[in-house]
Amino acid sequence: MSDLKTKIGASKAGRRFIAQMRYFNDGDFRKLRGFMRSGYYDLVLMENPAERRLLDLKAARRLHGRLKVTDVETAEDYAIQLIMQGEKGGARLRMRMTVNESYPHQITHYSLEPIAGGDDGCHQD
């Protein structure tokens, strides 16, 4: 797992992912809401507001429980794609995140989708 953390933490997108997942896995949706309001690019929030994104993530948390990274598909400085597994039922999900290049590297795209099988409402963008 240490190797996964190193790969993820080496990119700006990965550091944003780590911050968001800490709140998600802790079930701290108040802090997650604040993170989304400040950590997501304004135009992205205009298309899909923080409150709607938060509802989607709450549903994903109820359905899958905490999520654990099982594989890093890509980890570039401003984009990351990971395979995650839920603690409830063992569902596998693909998470994609991109951030803008300028500081503070706000999130410009986030999606969480099941790898195999139907739609469970996890899609964000």
C-alpha positions as CSV (number, residue, x, y, z in Angstrom):
1,M,0.0,0.0,0.0
2,S,2.9,2.3,0.7
3,D,3.8,2.2,-3.0
4,L,0.2,3.2,-4.0
5,K,0.3,6.1,-1.5
6,T,3.6,7.3,-2.9
7,K,2.3,7.2,-6.5
8,I,-0.9,9.1,-5.5
9,G,0.8,11.7,-3.3
10,A,3.4,12.5,-5.9
11,S,0.8,14.4,-8.1
12,K,-1.2,17.5,-7.4
13,A,-4.4,15.7,-8.4
14,G,-3.4,12.9,-6.1
15,R,-3.0,15.2,-3.1
16,R,-6.5,16.7,-3.8
17,F,-7.9,13.1,-4.0
18,I,-6.3,12.2,-0.7
19,A,-7.8,15.2,1.0
20,Q,-11.3,14.5,-0.4
21,M,-11.1,10.8,0.4
22,R,-10.1,11.4,4.0
23,Y,-13.4,13.2,4.6
24,F,-15.4,10.7,2.6
25,N,-14.0,7.7,4.4
26,D,-14.4,9.3,7.8
27,G,-18.0,10.1,6.9
28,D,-17.3,13.8,7.7
29,F,-19.7,15.3,5.2
30,R,-19.6,18.8,6.8
31,K,-15.9,19.0,6.1
32,L,-16.4,17.4,2.7
33,R,-18.9,20.1,1.8
34,G,-16.4,22.8,2.8
35,F,-13.6,21.1,0.8
36,M,-15.9,20.9,-2.3
37,R,-16.8,24.6,-2.0
38,S,-13.2,25.7,-1.9
39,G,-11.5,22.9,-3.7
40,Y,-13.6,22.6,-6.9
41,Y,-13.3,25.1,-9.8
42,D,-16.2,27.6,-9.8
43,L,-17.5,26.7,-13.3
44,V,-17.6,23.0,-12.3
45,L,-19.7,23.9,-9.3
46,M,-22.0,25.9,-11.5
47,E,-22.7,22.8,-13.6
48,N,-23.1,20.5,-10.6
49,P,-23.3,22.3,-7.3
50,A,-21.5,21.1,-4.1
51,E,-24.8,20.1,-2.5
52,R,-25.7,17.8,-5.4
53,R,-22.2,16.3,-5.4
54,L,-22.4,15.8,-1.7
55,L,-25.7,13.9,-2.0
56,D,-24.1,11.6,-4.7
57,L,-21.1,10.9,-2.4
58,K,-23.4,10.2,0.6
59,A,-25.3,7.7,-1.5
60,A,-22.0,6.1,-2.6
61,R,-20.9,5.9,1.0
62,R,-24.1,4.3,2.1
63,L,-23.9,1.8,-0.8
64,H,-20.2,1.0,-0.8
65,G,-19.0,2.0,2.7
66,R,-15.4,3.3,2.8
67,L,-13.4,3.1,-0.4
68,K,-9.9,1.7,-0.6
69,V,-7.5,2.2,-3.5
70,T,-6.5,-1.1,-5.1
71,D,-4.7,0.1,-8.2
72,V,-3.3,3.3,-9.8
73,E,-4.1,3.3,-13.5
74,T,-2.6,6.7,-14.2
75,A,-1.0,9.3,-12.0
76,E,0.0,12.4,-13.8
77,D,0.7,15.7,-12.1
78,Y,-2.8,17.2,-12.9
79,A,-4.8,14.0,-13.5
80,I,-5.3,10.7,-11.7
81,Q,-7.3,7.6,-12.4
82,L,-7.6,4.9,-9.7
83,I,-9.4,1.6,-9.1
84,M,-11.1,1.5,-5.8
85,Q,-13.0,-1.2,-3.9
86,G,-15.9,-0.7,-1.5
87,E,-15.9,-2.3,1.9
88,K,-19.5,-3.3,1.5
89,G,-20.0,-5.9,-1.2
90,G,-16.6,-5.4,-2.7
91,A,-17.7,-3.4,-5.7
92,R,-14.9,-2.1,-7.9
93,L,-15.1,1.5,-9.0
94,R,-13.0,3.8,-11.2
95,M,-12.3,7.3,-9.9
96,R,-11.1,10.0,-12.3
97,M,-9.9,13.4,-11.1
98,T,-8.3,16.3,-12.9
99,V,-7.2,19.6,-11.4
100,N,-6.2,22.9,-13.0
101,E,-2.5,23.6,-13.4
102,S,-2.5,26.9,-11.5
103,Y,-2.3,27.0,-7.7
104,P,-4.4,26.0,-5.7
105,H,-5.0,23.2,-8.2
106,Q,-8.8,23.2,-8.0
107,I,-10.7,20.1,-9.2
108,T,-12.0,20.5,-12.7
109,H,-13.4,17.0,-13.1
110,Y,-14.3,14.2,-10.7
111,S,-16.1,11.0,-11.4
112,L,-16.7,7.8,-9.6
113,E,-18.2,5.0,-11.6
114,P,-18.7,1.2,-11.2
115,I,-16.4,-0.8,-13.4
116,A,-18.7,-3.7,-14.1
117,G,-22.5,-3.8,-13.9
118,G,-25.2,-1.2,-13.7
119,D,-25.4,2.4,-12.7
120,D,-25.4,3.0,-8.9
121,G,-25.6,6.8,-9.0
122,C,-21.9,7.5,-8.3
123,H,-21.2,9.5,-11.5
124,Q,-20.3,13.1,-10.6
125,D,-19.7,15.0,-13.9
